[in-house]
Amino acid sequence: MELSSEDCLHDPVGQLPPEISSEIFILCLDDYPDLQAQSCPTLLLTVCRAWAAVALATPALWRRMRVAARYAGRTPFQERIMHAWFQRAGTSPLSLCLEGSWTRENTEIVREYATRIEELETKFTISSPLTVLIREGELPALKTLKLWGGFSTNEAVEVLRTLPHLVECTFDALRFRTPFDGAAPLVHFNMQHFHVGGVGDILQGINMPNLATLSLSTQFVALAQLVSFLRRSTPPLRDVLLGWHELGAPVVAMQAQLVNECCSLLPMLQTLEVIVDRINALSILTVLADSAHLVPNLCTLTVRLHDWSPTAAVVEFYEQLLAVVLARRSTLRKIRVFHAEAGSTDSSPVQTVIGTLQVLDGLDVRVEDGKTRDSTDSDTDPDASVEY
């Protein structure tokens, strides 16, 4: 309901300079606001004339949107709303999250504004009309891409080839073990943040010499392929998440030589997170403890153990973790350990080692297992948000 004239006189937002009100309105938005009238920013137009004037004069309010195509054909009403938002955004770059049934017909409005799209998140196959826009090079301004769909390694490499200006890219579900059959890896000079779920052989098909963040999460990572990628690319990686976790597969112990070489190729690394079994976690911790000159800038270490271990093995893990901390006291500032199994840390010997870690000056330590994680509010605990 629109505010009365008397209410508007006492509206604290209405007393602010328009540029401050604009910033407040922007902070009210979701990452990708819906087009519905009951959601911001459209809702702001219904409060009072002063709020509506500020909202319409703030292009940044209208540059991001989530659109669900509910019908295979064109939907004039939805297109009119999209046109209105695009026009209110002025010349601002666009950020779109596109869901639903996008066909050749209802993709035309996206094509019309394609040169202004800077961020795109969508879930489709390689042959869908929206993906065709990408493959045909019709998104020249695109810098951030999140694709949720079953792409093969070669299809993913071709997407990267058509988008040389990408700075951040996420492939959520590459198909497993699809070999790269290109003559030579693609060199992508602008990529700084690369996130992949379902790795396959994607690392064989790319070089990224300016990469700062690499996330290969929740699926099996071939360590030899990772080492080869690091050798070829020599990226200045600062943040790495690696998943050595394949459901139902037997544990394959990492070769110590490869672990050493991998660490030697990460001289600028500051944050390391691994999803791993206990045996390979010990291999990683041993290298970090015995070779403190490798990964010399490491300040945050997170280990997510996805398998069950007897008490003696858990004690061994924490003793090795303590050795890492003692070897890296000058740089290591944060330790996070998550156990998939409830009660993994209940025994007295385990608690003794954890207690030693927690009293060290300058070190922030958090340990959780399935039991403590169930009682944690993930909305207030960002470290508890990753699932096994």
C-alpha angles and dihedrals in degrees: 000000000000117000118251120247090255092051091050090056090059096040107124092206090053090058093057126092109268093245090057092048088050091055091049091050091050090053089056093063128102117233088262111016119212121241093235119122092234093059132076132293093026090047090061089065091064100053101075140318093264093054092044091052092052092046094050091048093053110081092183089068091064104039096084124060145157114220125186114195104212098180134049093228130060118292109206095191093054091044091054090054092048091049090051092052093046091051093048088052088064110194095336117130113259130238116197136185107193122193138166132030107347111178134173090270100051093038091069093087090054090049090052091061097030096118090061097050110113099164128033131179118180144146114225144118125262091261099050117116093247092052089047088060088059096044092049092055096246094137102067095158096050112129103158123044130177114183120184109191146090103283123165121230093258093047090052092049090051091052089053091047092058093048107055093159095060114128098178129026135176125191106185103187117020111176113257122262098353103157124232108241100180121125093237135003118269113251110218108187100182101049112114103160121037124177125181135177116192098025105198108163098320093126090061091059102051145058117194110180096177099045115141101171127037123180120180099169141188098350138080115288118200102226093205090056091049092051091048090050091050092048093052098041102033088198123187092240116184101167126038133175116185128183119205092176125119114167113237095003122123117253112263113199115230119240109251090221092058092047089052093047092047091053091046089058093056104068095148098044115134104165125040126179123177131185102203150137121263096256094055092039087061090051091054094044091049091056092046091050099043097040108041089163088070115082088006095179098053109139104157125045124181123182121187110191112202100183135068120252134186118250095260091055092049090051089051090052093052093044089055090046089053089052089054091051094048091049092050104036093132096060112015110096108157134040125184124181124180123186119199092210121074115238095021092134101036099103120100096238091053092047090051093058092042089051090054090053094048096055096053111115117249095013123115109205129183125175123184137171134186091282099049092040091057089058094047121100102231090197090069098031114063092183091062096057100088116093127210 
